[in-house]
Amino acid sequence: MIHLNTNKIIITTDFSETSFLAIKHGAFLAQYTKGEVYLLHVIAKYWEKFNVFTPSITIENIEKASAIVQQKLEDLASTIRKDYGIKVTTVVNTGNPTTEILKYAKEIGAGMVVMGTHGYSAWEDLTIGSNALKVLTQSPCPVLTVTEHTNKFGYKKIILPLDMSVTARQKVTLTMELAKQFASQVYVLGMLPEGEEDQKGSMQVVLNQVEAVAKEHGVMCSSEIVTNVANRARTTVKYCEEKGGDLIVIMTDQDAELSGLFLGPYTLQVIHHSKAAVLSVKPEDLFVNGNDWGLAGT
């Protein structure tokens, strides 16, 4: 069972506008839940990218670059401390961005990583294999991603998509704990693809169980089932837009799916196309006892 842990929040920054927005989200979350922030920038070697996502600059003099970046981080940290009243630690590492982010998260026992990423305007414009995806799928803790459109702070409406895949509702408890912190309403979406209409009864049982967990946490919760789903990511994003969702909580263990003009994993599709923040949760174990919320999905 995965619980909400915001004691130590890593926020990665490449000094882009999207990463500045990620800083605001991470700092707001830390302030609201009494956590602390670790502001991290990774300088890649001269043959690698300078920042986490974009190949904008290459620098051979790592020591000089580190000093410049450290000062920029300290300036940001000073503003965050003043605006949010939280503890901020600045960190400059050198190496492969993905490796360094994951290594540092494990080193300090981070409870969450917050990062900015860049969305796409068309579903067929999906790019696979980014550093962001590697962090999402390998991170030892949940990862919160935001795009330039994610300019609402706080999570009053949380979208919780579910399917009948093997790994399961491990994200439910975490979602309810977060919803309780923000006095949010949770909207649970049960999705069944074409040919699985006979699973509607089983899905309803799952949704009833989720609503029971919400009640235990004192969280308002509603649910519905959608059948004949051709693309889970598209359905999830559309549902979030219809409900005015502020956050989507998904798992990162989904297989790649072929839908229309593109091929890409569910996680990456949702993150690239959602205007709401997305919290991606990695399963603790793909094969756990059925009574330990081990049925999750999506």
C-alpha atoms as one frame of an Amber mdcrd trajectory, in Angstrom:
protein
   0.000   0.000   0.000   1.441   3.357  -1.037   0.977   6.376   1.220   1.345
  10.094   0.612   4.778  11.343   1.686   5.688  14.985   1.143   8.343  15.323
   3.849  11.079  15.677   1.213  10.105  17.014  -2.207  12.672  17.214  -5.017
  11.924  19.872  -7.630  14.041  19.632 -10.767  14.701  22.859 -12.632  16.318
  23.792 -15.932  15.415  27.495 -15.448  12.715  27.303 -18.097   9.275  28.841
 -17.589   7.744  25.390 -17.175  10.234  24.444 -14.488   9.496  27.716 -12.662
   5.846  26.659 -12.655   6.908  23.277 -11.264   8.725  25.106  -8.465   5.530
  26.942  -7.539   3.560  23.685  -7.474   6.166  21.879  -5.408   6.596  24.779
  -2.988   2.824  25.144  -2.566   2.510  21.427  -1.849   5.366  21.570   0.673
   3.840  24.599   2.391   0.403  22.980   2.586   1.681  19.637   3.898   4.583
  20.971   5.999   7.295  19.380   3.869  10.661  20.657   2.694  12.006  21.250
  -0.801  15.225  20.149  -2.483  15.841  22.292  -5.559  17.891  20.224  -8.017
  19.674  21.079 -11.252  21.800  18.594 -13.168  24.655  19.812 -15.360  25.425
  17.284 -18.064  28.930  16.819 -19.422  29.898  18.618 -22.627  28.705  15.770
 -24.839  25.380  15.604 -23.030  22.472  17.978 -22.615  22.937  20.914 -20.306
  19.572  20.544 -18.651  16.998  17.890 -17.973  14.825  18.211 -21.055  16.194
  20.479 -23.775  19.602  20.595 -25.576  19.859  24.362 -25.290  23.428  24.837
 -23.993  26.650  22.853 -23.829  29.395  23.795 -21.377  32.840  22.266 -21.027
  33.890  24.149 -17.926  31.844  22.248 -15.373  33.273  24.050 -12.344  32.393
  27.458 -13.739  28.949  26.235 -14.728  28.377  24.791 -11.246  29.152  28.123
  -9.596  26.767  29.978 -11.909  23.981  27.448 -11.434  24.474  27.340  -7.678
  24.010  31.088  -7.436  20.876  30.961  -9.587  19.467  28.209  -7.383  20.265
  30.156  -4.233  18.432  33.170  -5.625  15.406  30.984  -6.372  15.601  29.345
  -2.944  15.663  32.719  -1.223  12.475  33.745  -3.006  10.778  30.431  -2.189
  11.668  30.688   1.499  10.276  34.210   1.608   7.082  33.452  -0.303   6.206
  30.065   1.189   7.984  29.948   4.548   9.457  26.500   3.915  12.905  24.928
   4.184  14.754  24.796   0.822  18.017  22.996   0.040  19.803  23.690  -3.249
  21.636  20.915  -5.073  23.828  21.009  -8.198  24.921  17.640  -9.578  26.885
  16.739 -12.696  26.285  13.749 -14.969  23.423  12.095 -16.754  20.228  13.963
 -15.766  18.036  10.891 -15.350  20.660   8.983 -13.383  21.400  11.899 -11.087
  17.744  12.651 -10.345  17.002   9.024  -9.514  20.178   8.607  -7.471  19.513
  11.732  -5.420  15.887  10.743  -4.800  17.058   7.425  -3.355  19.895   9.074
  -1.429  17.672  11.422   0.581  14.622   9.162   0.690  12.469  11.618  -1.258
   8.713  11.242  -1.009   7.981  13.015  -4.289   9.682  14.462  -7.364   8.157
  17.497  -9.085   9.173  18.387 -12.623   7.999  20.446 -15.556   7.541  18.938
 -18.994   6.363  20.137 -22.374   2.986  19.161 -23.769   1.938  18.625 -27.365
  -0.931  20.156 -29.272  -1.751  17.078 -31.345  -2.079  13.457 -30.243   0.027
  12.240 -33.156   2.992  14.437 -32.131   4.029  12.165 -29.269   7.728  11.669
 -28.602   8.888   8.535 -26.812  12.048   7.985 -24.752  12.524  11.341 -23.044
  14.469  11.799 -19.816  11.163  12.683 -18.195   9.707   9.276 -19.068  12.760
   7.511 -17.645  12.406   9.390 -14.378   8.684   8.619 -14.262   9.100   4.893
 -14.781  12.156   4.415 -12.562  11.611   6.875  -9.728  11.479   5.310  -6.243
   8.698   7.771  -5.322   5.682   9.358  -7.046   6.405  12.036  -9.661   4.269
  15.153 -10.110   4.506  16.675 -13.590   3.165  20.007 -14.788   3.044  21.740
 -18.163   2.756  25.399 -19.107  -1.037  25.037 -18.842  -0.956  23.832 -15.232
  -1.423  27.200 -13.564  -3.949  26.248 -10.856  -2.533  25.522  -7.419  -4.203
  23.169  -5.008  -6.208  20.104  -5.978  -9.934  20.503  -5.427 -10.944  17.960
  -8.060  -8.796  14.823  -8.364  -9.315  12.363 -11.212  -8.651   8.695 -10.402
  -8.787   6.494 -13.548  -8.974   2.704 -13.113  -9.008  -0.287 -15.426  -9.019
  -4.048 -14.797  -5.280  -4.567 -15.340  -3.203  -6.791 -13.096  -1.503  -4.312
 -10.819  -3.991  -2.274  -9.078  -5.466   0.093  -6.696  -2.195   0.838  -4.948
  -2.697   4.508  -5.748  -6.082   4.679  -4.031  -4.905   5.248  -0.448  -2.359
   7.866  -1.543  -5.047   9.658  -3.563  -7.456   9.738  -0.623  -4.744  11.000
   1.724  -3.942  13.811  -0.704  -7.636  14.578  -1.189  -8.104  14.833   2.568
  -5.208  17.333   2.788  -6.790  19.615   0.191 -10.466  18.905   0.989 -10.757
  17.605  -2.577 -13.475  15.673  -4.325 -12.311  12.511  -6.072 -13.809  11.451
  -9.397 -13.201   7.756 -10.123 -13.350   6.672 -13.757 -13.655   2.965 -14.491
 -12.585   2.221 -18.070 -13.392  -0.931 -20.029 -12.187  -1.421 -23.620 -14.291
  -2.927 -26.374 -14.851  -6.614 -25.751 -14.707  -6.301 -21.958 -18.290  -5.217
 -21.359 -18.804  -8.456 -19.394 -16.377  -7.057 -16.797 -18.729  -4.216 -15.891
 -19.969  -5.996 -12.775 -16.416  -6.622 -11.571 -15.495  -3.024 -12.258 -18.483
  -1.831 -10.243 -17.267  -3.921  -7.300 -13.878  -2.176  -7.566 -15.490   1.264
  -7.685 -17.645   0.446  -4.653 -14.511  -0.544  -2.745 -12.796   2.697  -3.724
 -15.785   4.736  -2.565 -15.641   2.871   0.751 -11.998   3.870   1.185 -12.936
   7.477   0.391 -15.625   7.374   3.067 -13.087   6.069   5.603 -10.899   9.094
   4.855 -13.807  11.537   4.949 -13.390  12.331   1.246 -16.207  13.152  -1.179
 -16.121  10.660  -4.032 -18.177   9.827  -7.110 -17.613   7.189  -9.770 -18.743
   6.078 -13.190 -17.909   3.416 -15.773 -17.123   4.040 -19.433 -17.197   1.111
 -21.885 -15.862   0.620 -25.422 -12.759   2.669 -24.584 -10.481   2.851 -27.625
  -7.704   4.833 -25.974  -7.397   5.042 -22.184  -5.190   8.126 -22.245  -7.538
  10.121 -24.467 -10.507   9.044 -22.363  -8.721  10.019 -19.140  -7.751  13.484
 -20.375 -11.220  14.164 -21.804 -12.873  13.098 -18.545 -10.538  15.371 -16.579
 -11.460  18.315 -18.797 -15.177  17.593 -18.451 -14.951  17.507 -14.664 -12.624
  20.503 -14.405  -9.984  18.328 -12.741  -6.889  19.842 -11.117  -4.929  16.585
 -10.829  -4.868  13.132 -12.424  -3.361  10.236 -10.472  -2.052   7.381 -12.636
   0.194   4.327 -12.385   3.401   3.991 -14.422   3.224   0.262 -15.147   1.082
   0.429 -18.274   2.102  -1.304 -21.479   2.481   0.683 -24.679  -0.716   0.788
 -26.702  -1.388   1.335 -30.376  -4.140   3.874 -30.910  -4.789   5.770 -34.116
  -1.671   7.423 -35.503   0.790   6.949 -32.695   2.383   4.411 -30.380   3.212
   5.348 -26.809   2.735   4.388 -23.177  -0.365   5.515 -21.331   1.655   7.503
 -18.798   3.460   9.591 -21.403   0.297  10.234 -23.389  -1.608  11.509 -20.370
   1.254  13.731 -19.205   1.853  15.276 -22.614  -1.797  16.087 -23.238  -3.273
  16.882 -19.835  -3.629  20.531 -18.874  -3.976  19.422 -15.258  -1.082  18.289
 -13.088  -0.377  14.543 -13.244   0.842  12.448 -10.317   2.471   9.234 -11.542
   2.821   6.402  -9.048   5.055   3.374  -9.502   3.632   0.101  -8.118   5.379
  -1.375  -5.102   4.912  -4.889  -6.407   3.189  -6.236  -9.485   2.142  -9.388
  -7.672   0.747  -8.703  -4.206  -2.003 -10.264  -2.165  -5.459  -9.406  -3.386
  -6.439  -7.927  -0.040  -3.557  -5.432  -0.144  -5.033  -3.228  -2.899  -3.120
  -5.221  -5.480  -5.545  -4.901  -8.398  -4.821  -1.373  -9.528  -4.199  -0.154
 -13.008  -4.108   2.930 -15.141
